[in-house]
Amino acid sequence: MTRAPAFCLGLLTLFVVGLTPALVEAQSQRWSVFRNCNTRPCTIGVAVSTWSEPGWSRISTHSYPNAAWKRACQLHYNNRGYNSPDIANGTVNCSVYQ
């Protein structure tokens, strides 16, 4: 019985140490929903907030990509003025962001 806590602590340490660089990098980035209204309906997508491309503008900014995709899913399904090809073709599954 005394080994279980030490074993769990070892796994937790391995998990945290192994993921720390990726977590720090992901948390330091902000994610945005972008739109391009040169098409009808407007095309929307998610990218890091520093992304820039002519014709695209930022709609909203989020701390995590899941929050940005949740917003994109809401716009895609609840606003006829927006369409996400990634959502429409099934690349992004909105049910995981509800």
C-alpha positions in Angstrom: 0.0 0.0 0.0 2.8 2.4 0.6 4.1 2.0 -2.9 1.0 3.3 -4.6 1.4 7.0 -3.6 5.0 7.0 -4.6 4.2 5.3 -7.9 1.4 7.8 -8.6 3.7 10.7 -7.7 6.3 9.3 -10.1 3.8 9.1 -12.9 2.5 12.6 -12.2 6.1 14.0 -12.2 6.8 12.2 -15.5 3.6 13.6 -17.0 4.1 17.2 -15.8 7.8 17.3 -16.7 7.2 15.7 -20.1 4.4 18.2 -21.0 5.7 21.4 -19.4 7.4 22.9 -22.5 4.4 22.2 -24.7 1.9 23.5 -22.1 3.9 26.7 -21.5 4.1 27.3 -25.2 0.4 26.7 -25.8 -0.6 28.9 -22.8 1.6 31.7 -24.0 -0.1 31.8 -27.3 -3.6 33.3 -27.9 -5.9 31.9 -30.4 -8.4 33.8 -32.6 -11.3 33.2 -34.8 -10.7 35.0 -38.2 -13.0 35.8 -41.0 -12.7 36.5 -44.7 -15.8 38.2 -46.1 -14.5 38.4 -49.6 -16.7 35.3 -50.0 -20.4 34.8 -49.1 -21.0 33.5 -46.6 -17.9 34.8 -44.8 -15.3 32.0 -44.4 -14.1 31.5 -40.8 -11.2 29.7 -39.2 -9.0 29.5 -36.2 -5.3 30.4 -35.9 -2.8 31.8 -33.5 -3.6 35.4 -32.9 -0.4 36.6 -34.5 -1.4 35.1 -37.9 -2.0 37.6 -40.6 -3.2 37.3 -44.2 -4.7 39.9 -46.5 -8.5 39.8 -46.5 -8.7 38.2 -43.1 -9.8 40.0 -39.9 -10.0 38.8 -36.3 -13.4 38.3 -34.8 -12.5 37.1 -31.3 -9.5 36.1 -29.3 -9.2 33.3 -26.7 -6.6 31.9 -24.4 -7.0 28.3 -25.7 -7.6 26.8 -29.1 -10.6 24.8 -27.8 -12.4 28.1 -26.8 -11.7 29.6 -30.2 -13.1 26.5 -32.0 -16.1 26.5 -29.7 -16.8 30.1 -30.9 -16.2 29.2 -34.5 -18.7 26.3 -34.1 -21.3 28.7 -32.7 -20.8 31.1 -35.6 -20.9 28.3 -38.2 -24.1 26.7 -36.9 -26.0 29.7 -35.5 -25.2 32.5 -38.0 -25.9 32.0 -41.7 -23.3 34.7 -42.5 -20.4 32.5 -41.5 -19.1 29.2 -42.8 -16.1 27.2 -41.7 -14.8 24.7 -44.3 -13.0 22.8 -41.5 -16.3 22.3 -39.7 -18.3 21.7 -42.9 -16.0 18.9 -44.1 -15.7 17.2 -40.7 -12.1 18.1 -40.0 -13.3 19.8 -36.9 -15.9 18.0 -34.8 -17.9 20.6 -32.9 -19.5 18.1 -30.6 -16.3 18.0 -28.6 -16.4 21.8 -27.9 -20.0 22.0 -26.6 
